[in-house]
Amino acid sequence: MHDFEALAASYIDTWNERDPAARSAAIGKLWADDARYTDPLMDVRGREAISAAIGAAQEQFPGFSFRLAGPVDGHHDQCRFSWELGPAGGEAPVAGFDVAVITDDGTVQTVLGFLDRVPAS
């Protein structure tokens, strides 16, 4: 049985890691070698591409951080959780939820992301 709460917390921490070397190290521990991340704005494969995608999101929303928004729900080899992106202590203009598929060894194989709230351009 996977610890879905800990996995989601580590996942969010990875999205908040601004140091590229530390982020790559965290991704190396959390994600499978051939992992895939996809949402309405991007579809990337592999740890390096995932790290680059996270860096791009951080550049797009400087000063914002991700946080879990509610409980983590999981069963078998998958979990889902809601998240928000906004300034610390402030209202989050971006929100969504992700579904993560976990390998037998506990690493993330696939994340399917959905955006529920995004700011108008």
Beta strands, then each sheet from edge to edge (+ up, - down):
strand 1: 31-39
strand 2: 42-45
strand 3: 64-68
strand 4: 73-75
strand 5: 78-87
strand 6: 94-102
strand 7: 108-117
sheet 1: 2+ 1- 7- 6+ 5- 3+
sheet 2: 2+ 1- 7- 6+ 5- 4+
end
